[in-house]
Amino acid sequence: MKKLLLALVCALCLSLPSVAQELKSKLLFEVTFNLKPGVEVGQTLAGKRTIYPVKDGFFEGPNLKGKVLPDGADWFLQLNETSNKIDVRVTLQTNEGENIYVTYQGFLNLNADGTYYFRTTPYFETSSKKHAYLNNIVSVGVGTIVKLGETVSYKVYQIL
């Protein structure tokens, strides 16, 4: 019986038209983080660790606007001279007082010509009914170093 059911499910899946789509995105918001001075942990087995606590910040997008609460940090890991791993946990608070917990990881890779690749993958948790859609999306952040060690900003895009 199980084999018959499995065969029927497979046959159904094979008969459906492909749902593969071109990757599209839309801007969720832009966010700026002001950081406190880094706390040097030093060279570890994983790399050189520095923790950058978040002092404050703000965010704004088509459907979201508010401030960054001072309770998060970036557990920054320098892997080598040019590759760095980003590991952030922060809380955003909308102008309506609704909290959104954000976690993301990513990479900051420095290029020989002075440019850099700064990308993250934010995920959201909120109890807000208005912003509940954030709990079930995939997003990508494109980072900018505003002032080295002090301020960073991101454009965060929802992947559709």
C-alpha positions in Angstrom: 0.0 0.0 0.0 2.8 2.4 0.9 4.6 1.7 -2.4 1.4 2.3 -4.4 0.8 5.6 -2.6 4.4 6.7 -3.2 4.1 5.8 -6.8 0.9 7.9 -7.1 2.6 10.9 -5.5 5.6 10.6 -7.7 3.5 10.3 -10.8 1.4 13.3 -9.8 4.6 15.4 -9.2 6.0 14.4 -12.6 2.8 15.4 -14.4 2.7 18.9 -12.9 4.1 21.7 -14.9 7.4 23.1 -13.6 7.1 25.9 -11.1 10.7 27.0 -11.4 10.8 30.8 -11.6 13.3 33.5 -12.2 14.7 34.9 -8.9 13.0 38.2 -8.1 13.2 40.5 -5.1 11.7 43.7 -3.6 13.1 46.1 -1.1 11.9 45.5 2.4 13.8 48.3 4.1 17.1 50.0 4.5 18.7 49.9 8.0 21.7 51.6 9.6 23.5 50.3 12.7 25.6 52.5 14.9 28.1 50.3 16.7 29.9 50.5 20.1 33.6 49.9 20.1 34.5 46.3 19.4 35.3 43.8 22.2 38.3 41.8 21.1 38.1 38.2 22.0 41.3 37.5 19.9 42.5 34.6 17.9 40.4 31.5 18.4 40.3 28.1 16.7 37.7 29.6 14.3 39.5 32.8 13.5 40.0 36.3 15.1 36.8 37.2 16.9 35.6 40.7 17.7 32.1 41.4 19.1 30.6 44.7 18.0 27.6 45.7 20.2 24.9 47.7 18.5 24.5 51.2 20.1 21.4 52.2 18.1 20.1 52.7 14.6 17.0 53.2 12.4 15.3 51.4 9.5 12.8 52.5 6.8 11.0 50.8 3.9 7.8 50.8 2.0 5.9 49.0 4.9 8.3 49.2 7.8 9.8 52.1 9.8 11.3 52.3 13.2 14.4 52.1 15.3 17.1 49.5 16.2 17.1 48.6 19.9 20.5 48.6 21.7 20.5 44.9 22.6 22.2 43.2 19.7 25.7 42.7 18.4 27.7 41.3 15.5 29.9 38.4 16.5 32.4 39.3 13.7 35.0 36.6 12.7 38.0 37.4 10.7 38.9 34.2 8.8 42.0 35.5 7.0 43.3 38.7 5.6 40.4 39.2 3.2 37.5 37.0 4.4 35.2 37.8 7.3 32.1 36.1 8.6 29.2 38.2 9.9 26.9 36.8 12.7 24.3 39.3 13.9 21.3 39.3 16.3 19.3 42.5 16.7 15.9 43.7 17.5 14.0 46.2 15.4 11.1 48.1 16.9 8.5 49.6 14.5 7.0 53.1 15.0 3.9 51.2 16.3 6.0 49.6 19.0 6.1 46.1 17.5 9.3 44.2 17.9 11.0 42.2 15.2 13.9 39.9 16.1 16.4 39.6 13.3 19.3 37.1 12.9 21.6 36.9 10.0 24.9 35.6 8.8 27.0 36.5 5.8 30.3 37.5 4.5 32.4 40.6 4.1 35.1 39.8 1.6 37.8 42.5 0.8 39.1 42.7 -2.7 42.6 43.7 -3.7 41.2 46.8 -5.6 39.7 48.2 -2.4 36.1 47.1 -3.2 34.3 44.5 -1.1 31.5 41.9 -1.2 29.2 42.3 1.8 26.1 40.1 1.8 23.9 38.6 4.5 20.8 36.4 4.8 18.4 37.9 7.4 15.6 35.9 9.0 12.9 37.4 11.1 10.7 36.5 14.1 7.8 38.6 15.2 4.4 38.2 17.0 3.1 41.2 15.1 0.0 40.4 13.1 0.7 43.2 10.7 4.2 42.0 10.0 3.6 38.2 10.4 4.6 37.7 6.7 8.2 38.3 7.8 8.3 35.0 9.7 8.1 33.1 6.4 10.3 34.8 3.9 13.8 34.6 2.7 15.8 37.8 2.4 19.2 39.1 1.4 21.0 42.1 2.8 23.5 44.1 0.7 25.9 45.8 3.2 27.8 49.0 3.1 30.6 50.1 5.4 29.6 53.7 6.3 32.4 54.3 8.9 34.8 51.4 9.6 34.1 49.8 13.0 31.4 52.4 13.8 28.5 52.4 11.3 27.2 49.9 8.7 24.0 49.9 6.6 22.1 47.4 4.6 19.5 47.3 1.9 17.4 44.3 2.8 15.5 42.6 0.0 12.7 40.0 0.2 13.3 37.1 -2.3 10.0 36.5 -4.0 
